[in-house]
Amino acid sequence: MSGETITLYEAIGGDETVRALTRRFYELMDTLPEAARCRAIHPQDLSGSESKLYDYLTGYLGGPPVYVEKYGHPRLRARHFGAPIGAAERDEWLLCFSRAMEETIANSKLREIIWAPVERLAQHMQNREE
């Protein structure tokens, strides 16, 4: 064994996979009836949201720190505070993310590794009670 460590970003396929994941995530959010509440708190044009999520996930998964270079520290909770995120919106977001990962990240163990912190992050974004 070489003892070489790779990042999740590299393990899932790098830029190509992160782009596919974010693209599919927003396609699902835009089309799934069961994601309507989550979709409603996003802008009509999702391209800016998709670009920012791509930038964020790239660094979050161990790739280049694109988001930080463009926007500074993520401060995700503060940046999302203006959007009313309750349990329904959070769960719909997670549904879209889970399905997008299933469709774009082949390795189930890697999906599992990514899921736990993403789920905690989504919980942290909730800013209102139902």
RAMOTA-V246161 format. One record per residue. RES is the residue in one letter. SS is DSSP state (alpha for helix, beta for strand, coil for the rest). PHI is phi in degrees with one decimal (none if undefined). PSI is psi in whole degrees, -180 to 180 (999 if undefined). Layout:
BEGIN
RES,SS,PHI,PSI
RES,SS,PHI,PSI
END
This chain:
BEGIN
M,coil,none,140
S,coil,-81.5,-20
G,coil,77.5,7
E,coil,-74.2,137
T,coil,-107.6,137
I,coil,-118.8,158
T,coil,-84.9,166
L,alpha,-60.2,-38
Y,alpha,-54.5,-48
E,alpha,-70.1,-41
A,alpha,-63.3,-35
I,alpha,-85.0,-11
G,coil,119.8,10
G,alpha,67.2,-147
D,alpha,-53.7,-44
E,alpha,-59.8,-43
T,alpha,-73.0,-41
V,alpha,-63.9,-40
R,alpha,-62.6,-45
A,alpha,-64.1,-41
L,alpha,-61.9,-49
T,alpha,-68.5,-39
R,alpha,-61.4,-48
R,alpha,-67.0,-38
F,alpha,-55.1,-50
Y,alpha,-73.5,-29
E,alpha,-62.4,-44
L,alpha,-65.1,-46
M,alpha,-59.7,-37
D,alpha,-76.9,-19
T,alpha,-120.3,-22
L,coil,-77.1,122
P,alpha,-58.2,-34
E,alpha,-75.7,4
A,alpha,-115.9,16
A,alpha,-61.1,-39
R,alpha,-69.0,-39
C,alpha,-65.9,-43
R,alpha,-61.5,-38
A,alpha,-64.5,-23
I,coil,-92.2,4
H,coil,-102.2,160
P,coil,-64.0,158
Q,coil,-54.9,-47
D,coil,-91.3,115
L,coil,-86.1,-1
S,alpha,-62.6,-39
G,alpha,-67.3,-40
S,alpha,-63.9,-43
E,alpha,-62.3,-43
S,alpha,-62.1,-43
K,alpha,-68.4,-39
L,alpha,-66.2,-40
Y,alpha,-58.5,-49
D,alpha,-59.1,-46
Y,alpha,-64.0,-51
L,alpha,-62.7,-34
T,alpha,-56.3,-51
G,alpha,-73.1,-39
Y,alpha,-59.2,-37
L,coil,-88.0,2
G,coil,103.6,8
G,coil,-87.9,-165
P,coil,-58.0,143
P,coil,-78.7,58
V,alpha,-58.6,-47
Y,alpha,-60.8,-48
V,alpha,-62.4,-40
E,alpha,-63.8,-37
K,alpha,-83.3,-42
Y,alpha,-121.9,-7
G,coil,87.1,-165
H,coil,-54.8,138
P,coil,-58.7,-40
R,coil,38.5,52
L,alpha,-58.1,-43
R,alpha,-62.7,-45
A,alpha,-64.4,-40
R,alpha,-67.9,-25
H,alpha,-100.0,2
F,coil,-61.6,-31
G,coil,-71.0,-17
A,coil,-94.1,130
P,coil,-74.3,100
I,coil,-109.2,107
G,coil,-105.4,-171
A,alpha,-61.0,-38
A,alpha,-64.7,-47
E,alpha,-63.8,-42
R,alpha,-60.1,-49
D,alpha,-65.5,-36
E,alpha,-67.9,-40
W,alpha,-60.1,-46
L,alpha,-64.6,-37
L,alpha,-58.8,-49
C,alpha,-63.3,-42
F,alpha,-66.7,-44
S,alpha,-61.0,-47
R,alpha,-64.4,-41
A,alpha,-63.1,-41
M,alpha,-63.7,-43
E,alpha,-58.4,-34
E,alpha,-86.1,-19
T,alpha,-119.7,-18
I,coil,-114.5,109
A,coil,-66.9,-37
N,coil,-81.6,116
S,alpha,-65.7,-33
K,alpha,-66.1,-40
L,alpha,-65.9,-40
R,alpha,-59.9,-42
E,alpha,-62.8,-42
I,alpha,-63.9,-41
I,alpha,-72.3,-36
W,alpha,-60.5,-48
A,alpha,-56.5,-51
P,alpha,-68.9,-31
V,alpha,-67.1,-40
E,alpha,-63.6,-43
R,alpha,-62.4,-41
L,alpha,-61.3,-44
A,alpha,-63.1,-39
Q,alpha,-60.4,-41
H,alpha,-66.0,-28
M,alpha,-75.7,-20
Q,coil,-62.0,127
N,coil,-127.2,11
R,coil,-150.9,152
E,coil,-90.8,153
E,coil,-83.4,999
END
